[in-house]
Amino acid sequence: MRKNIVAGNWKMNKDLNEGIALAKEVNALAAQAVPKCEIVLGTPFIHLAEVSKTVDDSKITVAAQNCADKVSGAYTGEVSAAMIKSTGAEYVILGHSERRAYYGETNAILKEKVNIALANGLKPIFCIGEVLAEREADKHFDVVKSQIEEGVFHLSPTEFGKIVLAYEPVWAIGTGKTATSAQAQEMHAFIRGIIVKKYGAQLADDTTILYGGSCNPTNAKELFANPDVDGGLIGGASLKAGDFMAIINAF
């Protein structure tokens, strides 16, 4: 059965002490609740080891926000999947729209990152999604299909079963435009349909697909009520423990 997941993506926010404090606050709130989803904290690299030690791993797991497309070696400034795994992290966010847009990460690069992450026992949260021009040109389905096919459809069924997908309507993030719950469901259903054709109905039904388009405490319940939306990849709202828990409690 597929998991419901609410994953926070802290992006480049919070120094180490602030990050530990936020993790402790989320951990305390989670201890008082009975979450109906897995909680994931996607922290900057320097936070991973400390946050992994701070949280109750029966309720909260930790994710890196990226990893290198090389195994090891003379790649100054890079962080390998093996390094990430050694911190206690279980997930790695790959292909986020900001990585694609600002750092030129292509589907070919991301395919290699997926392979290396899986080889090191990390579970990729693989992001896909279209920008405004692609949505307005009615190319959004084609773009998302290509990202999935070129990034993760080379995997065996067993390997693909370890992947979490996260759909980001990039055009609805920080633009003033809003994706409706119906638009989210439409794309998630389309994604699940692609997986059916590649891997069959059972694996498609077992695949967790998160929504990453400005999910917040106000709209989370409506979004998560959709049959193909299995949780959220949360940006800004994950930086406030109360808001983050309100989204978690939307399940």
N, C-alpha and C positions, 0 to 999 in steps of 0.2 A: 504493500500500500504506500501511496505517496505521503510524504511528510508535509505538514504545514510549517513554514519557516518565516520568522521575521528577523531580517538581518540588517544591522545598522552599518552604514558606511560612514565612518568619521571623516574620511578624506584627509586633507592636510590641516587638521584642527587639533587642538589640545596638546600642550607640552606633556612631558612624561607624568609629572605630578598631577596635573589636571585630568589626564587620561585614567590614571589609577583611581582617582577620586570618583570619576564618572562610573567606572566599572564597579566600584564598591557600592555606589548608590543603586545602580541597576541590579546588582546582585542582592542587595537588601530588599528591594521591592519584589524581585522574583521569588525570594524566600517566603514572602508573605502571601503569595498567590499560588494558584495551581494553573500555570500556563498551559494552554491547549495547542501550543506550537513549540518548535525548537527556537531558541533565542541565540542569535549569532552576533558577535561584536567584531566588526571589521575595523581594525585599528592600524595606525601607522606602524611601520616595521619596528621602531625602537620601543613600542609599547608591548609587543606581542608576548614576550617572556613574562613580564610582570603581570599583565592582565590575565594570562593563562593561569598563573599561580593564585590570583586574587579571586576568581569566580568559582562558583560551584559547578563543576563540569557535568553534573547530572542534569542541570537546567540550562547552562549557558556554554556555548562553544565559541572559539575565537577564529577569526579569519584574517589573513593578510589581504592587502588591497591590490597586490600585483606580485609577480615573480619574474625572474630572468628567463630568457629563452635559451640559456646555456646551462649545462650541468654544473660546471665549476671552471676555475681558471683565471686568466689575466683579464678580468672585466671589471675594472675599477668602478666602484659605486653601485654595482649590481648586488642583488640579494637572491640567492638560489632557493629552489624549492626545498632542498635538503636542509638548508639553514632555517627556513620557515618551519618545517616539520619539527626540528629539534627544539623549538620554543614551546611546543605543546599545542600549536594551532592545528586545526582540523580542516579548515577551508582556505581557499584562495580565490579572490575575486579577479576574474580575467575578462578582458575585452570591454571594460567600462567605457562608456561613450567619451569620457574625458581622456582616457588613454588613447583611444582611436583618433580623436580629433587633435589633441595637443602634442602627442608623442608619435604619431604616425604608425600606430600598431595596425598591421594588416591582418587579414584572415590567415595568411600563411604563417606569420609570426605567432599568432594566437594558437594556431594548430600545434605548433611546436611547444608552446607553453603548456597547453593542455596535456600533451604527452608526458612532459617532464613532471608536471604536478602529479599526475596519476601514478607515475613510476615511483614517486616518493611518498605515496600514501596520502596525498592531499585530495580533497574533494573540490573541484572547480565550481564556482558560481559563475557561469558563462553568460556574459551580457550581450544582448542584441537589441537593435532598435534603429529607427529611421530619423533623419533630420527633417526640418520643416519643408525644405524644397522637395524632398523625396515624397513626403506625405501629400503635398499640394499637387505633385505631378502624378499622383496615384500609383507610385512605385513602392509603397511601403511593404506590401506583401513580398514583392520580388527581392527587396533589400534584405529583409529579415530571413527569407528562405536561403539566400546566398550565404549570409553570415553563418547560419546553422550548418548548411551543407559543407561549406569550406572549412569551418572551424572544428566541428565535432562529429560529423557523420562518417568519418573514417574509422571511428571506434568500433570495437566489437560490442555486441549487446551487453556483455558483462561490464565492460568499461563504461559504456554510455549510461548504464544504470547508476553510476556514481556521480553523474553530472546533475547539477541544478542549473536551470535556465532562468535568466532574469530579463524580462522585456522592459526596455526603457524607451518610451516615446520621447526622443530627445527634444522634439519641437514643443513639448509641454513642460520643459524644465527651465525655469527662470526666464520664460518668454512672455508671461502674462496670459498665454493660452492654456486651456485646461482640457485634458483628455477625460472624456466621460467614462463612467463605469461600463457602459455598453461598448465603447471603443476598446477598452481594456479586455473585456471578455471576447470580443470579436477576434482580436489578435492572438490571445491565448488559445482560443479554440483552433485558430488557423495553425498555430505552432504545434499543438497536439496532433492535429491532422497530418502534418508533415511527418511527425514521428511515427504515426501509425503506418504510413506508407513505407517507411524505412525499416522499422523494427517490429511492427505489429502492435495490435491493440493493447495487449497486456503491459508491455514496457511503456507505451505511451501513457497509459492510465496511471502507471507508477511514477512517472516523471514529475518532479516538483517544478512548477513555473511561477516565478515571483514577478510582481509588478513593481517597476521602479520609476514611476512618474509622479513625483510630488505627492506621495502617499503621506497622510497626516492623521491626527486623531479625529478630525471631522469627517473625512471620507473613507477611512479604513474599513469600517463595518460594511458599507455599501460595496466597496471593492471586493472584500473577502467573501461576500455572499455569492459572488459569481462562481459557477461550477468549475471553471478552469483556472481561477486565480487562487494560488495556494499560499499566498503570503506576500510580503513586500521586501524590497531592497530600499532601505530608508536612508535618506541623506540628512538634511538639516534637522529633522525631528529626532534623529537618534542622538543628537548632542545634548538633549535635555532628558534626563531620566524619566521624568513624569510623562512627557509627551510620548517617549518611546514605549513605556509600559502601557499607556492608553491605547496605542496601536496594537501591541501584543494582546491586550485584553479585548480587542475587537473580535477575536475568535470566540 
